[in-house]
Amino acid sequence: MPERRQGEGPKPRKPNLGPSAGPANRRALLAAAREIFAADGLSAPFSAIAKRAGVGQGSLYRHFPDRLSLAVAVYEENLDELEAAVAPPDAGLDALLQGVIAQAIVSTALIDLITANPHDPRVERLGARVRDIAVAAVEHERAAGRFGEHVDVEDVLLAISMLAGLVARTEPDEREATAERAWALLHAAFAPTTRSR
C-alpha cells in the first residue's frame, strides 16, 4: 500500500456558502446540463449533472425538481440569446435562424423533451416568447424589404420548428451542413417574388 505523503490528505470539501451560493450553483447546473444532455441524451442521470457542476444532488433538486424544469431553464437561456440576436433594427430572420440552428445542434435532447410536453404551462410560456422573437424578426425583415408579402409570423414559427426537428433527427456530424441547406431553401421561399400571370 503506497504511503501517504506528509500533508497529503483527503481533498478539502468546498465550503458551504448557504443561500448566497444559489445563483452560482444554478448557473453551474445549467452549463453542466447543456454538456451532459448534448453528449448523453435525456437519459443521463441527474447525479452526473450535479457532479459536473460541482454541487450536491440536493442542490440540483432544489433548483430543478424534474428534467422538464431543467430543460425549460436551459431553453430560457437559449431564448435570451435569440432575443438579443434579433434586437438590433438591422437584424432579422438570418440572425434568428442561425441562432436556432446553432442551439439545436447542441440542444436536440432538450428540444425533444420540450416538444413532448406542449401543454405544460412552462412550455407554453416558452412558446409565447418564441412567438415574440419571431414577430420582431418579421418586422425587421418587412422594414428592410427582404420578405415577400406571402410570408407571415406563422411561416417563421413553422420554419423554426422544421429546422429544430430536422437537426434533431440528423446525425451529429451532418447537422450543420444539413441545417444550412434547409435554411437556404427557406431563405429562397421567404424572399420577395414577382409573379407572372
ROKOL-354502 format. One line per field, with one value per residue (C-alpha): x, y, z; residue number from 1. Coordinates in steps of 0.2 Angstrom, whole numbers. Layout:
<pts>
X <- X,...
Y <- Y,...
Z <- Z,...
resi <- NUM,...
</pts>
This chain:
<pts>
X <- 0,8,12,3,15,16,2,-7,-25,-42,-47,-54,-73,-80,-86,-105,-109,-128,-141,-128,-121,-138,-136,-118,-124,-139,-128,-116,-130,-137,-120,-117,-135,-131,-115,-122,-138,-129,-117,-128,-146,-160,-157,-141,-143,-146,-131,-119,-126,-123,-106,-101,-107,-98,-113,-123,-138,-149,-144,-149,-166,-169,-166,-174,-186,-188,-180,-193,-189,-171,-174,-185,-172,-159,-171,-175,-156,-157,-171,-162,-148,-161,-170,-153,-149,-165,-165,-154,-165,-155,-156,-169,-173,-154,-149,-164,-162,-144,-146,-159,-148,-133,-143,-152,-135,-131,-148,-158,-162,-169,-179,-186,-191,-200,-209,-215,-224,-233,-247,-236,-238,-219,-218,-232,-223,-208,-219,-225,-208,-203,-218,-212,-195,-202,-213,-198,-188,-203,-205,-186,-187,-203,-195,-179,-189,-182,-199,-212,-230,-234,-224,-231,-226,-234,-222,-207,-213,-215,-198,-191,-200,-194,-176,-175,-184,-173,-157,-163,-165,-149,-133,-122,-108,-120,-131,-123,-122,-140,-146,-138,-146,-163,-160,-155,-172,-182,-172,-177,-195,-197,-189,-200,-206,-213,-227,-230,-248
Y <- 0,17,28,44,59,71,85,74,70,69,84,98,100,116,127,128,146,143,153,165,151,148,159,152,134,137,144,129,117,124,124,106,101,108,97,81,81,85,71,58,62,64,48,54,53,69,64,66,84,88,80,90,106,103,103,91,82,91,107,101,96,112,122,109,96,87,85,97,111,109,108,124,133,129,134,150,155,150,162,176,174,174,189,198,192,200,216,227,235,228,210,199,181,177,181,171,155,155,156,142,131,134,130,115,107,105,105,92,82,97,101,84,85,102,97,81,92,106,109,111,129,131,125,137,152,147,146,164,170,161,170,187,184,179,194,205,196,198,216,219,209,219,235,230,224,206,197,194,198,180,177,179,175,158,154,159,149,134,137,137,121,112,117,111,95,92,95,83,69,71,63,75,76,81,93,109,106,99,114,126,118,119,137,141,133,143,159,157,154,169,181,194,187,194,183,182,180
Z <- 0,-5,10,11,9,23,22,9,14,8,-4,6,4,-4,10,11,7,11,1,-6,-17,-25,-41,-45,-42,-54,-67,-65,-66,-82,-90,-84,-91,-108,-109,-102,-111,-128,-125,-117,-120,-109,-100,-92,-73,-63,-52,-67,-70,-51,-52,-67,-59,-43,-32,-22,-29,-16,-23,-41,-35,-25,-41,-54,-46,-63,-80,-88,-76,-81,-99,-98,-89,-102,-116,-107,-108,-127,-129,-120,-134,-148,-141,-141,-158,-166,-155,-167,-180,-194,-188,-195,-200,-203,-186,-178,-189,-187,-168,-169,-179,-168,-152,-160,-165,-146,-138,-148,-132,-123,-138,-139,-120,-123,-138,-129,-116,-126,-114,-99,-93,-93,-111,-116,-109,-119,-135,-131,-130,-147,-155,-149,-156,-172,-173,-170,-184,-196,-193,-196,-212,-219,-215,-225,-239,-238,-235,-248,-244,-243,-228,-210,-192,-193,-208,-197,-182,-194,-201,-183,-179,-195,-193,-175,-179,-194,-184,-170,-182,-191,-187,-176,-189,-203,-193,-198,-216,-217,-207,-219,-234,-226,-222,-240,-246,-233,-237,-255,-251,-240,-252,-261,-278,-294,-300,-318,-324
resi <- 1,2,3,4,5,6,7,8,9,10,11,12,13,14,15,16,17,18,19,20,21,22,23,24,25,26,27,28,29,30,31,32,33,34,35,36,37,38,39,40,41,42,43,44,45,46,47,48,49,50,51,52,53,54,55,56,57,58,59,60,61,62,63,64,65,66,67,68,69,70,71,72,73,74,75,76,77,78,79,80,81,82,83,84,85,86,87,88,89,90,91,92,93,94,95,96,97,98,99,100,101,102,103,104,105,106,107,108,109,110,111,112,113,114,115,116,117,118,119,120,121,122,123,124,125,126,127,128,129,130,131,132,133,134,135,136,137,138,139,140,141,142,143,144,145,146,147,148,149,150,151,152,153,154,155,156,157,158,159,160,161,162,163,164,165,166,167,168,169,170,171,172,173,174,175,176,177,178,179,180,181,182,183,184,185,186,187,188,189,190,191,192,193,194,195,196,197
</pts>
